[in-house]
Amino acid sequence: MRSPESRVRVLHVITSLTVGGAERLVVSAARGLSPDRFDHQICCLSERGPLADEAAAAGIPVFCIGTFPGLSHPVAFARLLALIRRARPRVVHTHLQAANLYGRLAAWLAQVPVLIATEHNVYVGKPRRYVVVERWLARETDVLIAVSENVRRFLAEQLGVPPATIRVVRNGAAAVAPSSARIAELRARLGPTGARRPVVATVASLTAKKGHAFLFEAVARLRAQNIACTLVLAGDGPERQRLQATAERLGLTEFVHFLGSVPDVGSVLAVADVIVLPSVVEGLPLALLEAMLAGKPVVATAVGGIPEVIVSGDNGLLVPPCDEAALTDAIARVLQSPEVGERIGTRGRCTVQQHFTEAAYLRSLEAIYTEAVQHAR
């Protein structure tokens, strides 16, 4: 291994390392890129989160600014600036909205040679002042990355830059080996009745943009059609109480299981008969790729980068967003026709194996880092 001085030090800045797609991709990059060429560190703006322990166990330093008194406060921002100056990275790579704003600004003030920002989502309704600052930051950023063509188009319009100036690096999935103990534990949580029914699962943070409420309505419609199923939600977030109330209102309490954050996504995929992503807006969800790689039939909304992966009827089923009736029909099609689920699941696995692997994602990042450092100002 090269000496620390000869390796490229990359500092990733992200809101936290809670369980989520962008967060797992950061840990994947830090662990997966050649340690002979790169020296990775991670800075969390708010909380560490469970993935921080996973990163630390792999020898990746993880720092945390902390929520007090809020990142927009001068004291918190000064902590971030001081941390970057102490770390002395050659590359600062920011992820998600808050880090893309504050992380890049602090890195620019610290005169970091290379600034890279990845936009993982589509953010609508940003305050005007944020957009003004981000348009300026775009001119000071060496590489802007979008996770899909859809995100690239949206970001280009929002920033007022040509789409060609934004690189597309699509997320990549690795096979998630399920733990037999975790699978048994999950089946026990579902109970004997819940485990016998077909399992409809979704893996996403419990936020309004993920569209869980429409999935609840679809499950209620399925029950009205005498199509039994158990709904499993892997993920947590601010909408949990509202969704629990929705389940009660729809008479679904005994059919819905809130698992909270699940580091071992493989166990959820293993027990699921169909994976549903009912998002209202999206970037390119890692959960989608992992489900397809596991050979699971996927029903998803045609938003964000999802139609760049799924050809409806071939390797998955697409429905319009916010359409409970279409969502109900697509789920019913899979549950009532196992041969359909098997066929699209098999085609989905082939799609990811050919185009959306973790190895391909890491190769793209490595090429960008190498090129950016060579042309650093």
Buried (B, 14 or more C-beta within 10 A) or exposed (E): EEEEEEBBBBBBBBBBBBBBBBBBBBBBBBBBBEBEBBBBBBBBBBBBBBBBEBBBEEEBBBBBBBEEEEBEEEEBBEBBBEBBBEBEBBBBBBBBBBBBBBBBBBBBEBEBBBBBBBBBBBBEEEEEEEBEBBEBBBEEBBBBBBBBBBBBBBBBEBBEBEBEBBBBBBBBBBBBEBBEEBBEEBBEEBEEEBBEBBBBBBBBBBBBBBBBBBBBBBBBBBBEEEBEBBBBBBBBBEBBEEBBEBBEEBEBEEBBBBBEBBBBBBBBBBBBBBBBBBBBBBBBBBBBBBBBBBBBBBBBBBBBBBBBBBBBEEBBBBBEBBBBEBBBBBBBBBBEEEEBBEBBBEBBBEBBEEEBBBEBBBBBBBEBBEBBBEEEE
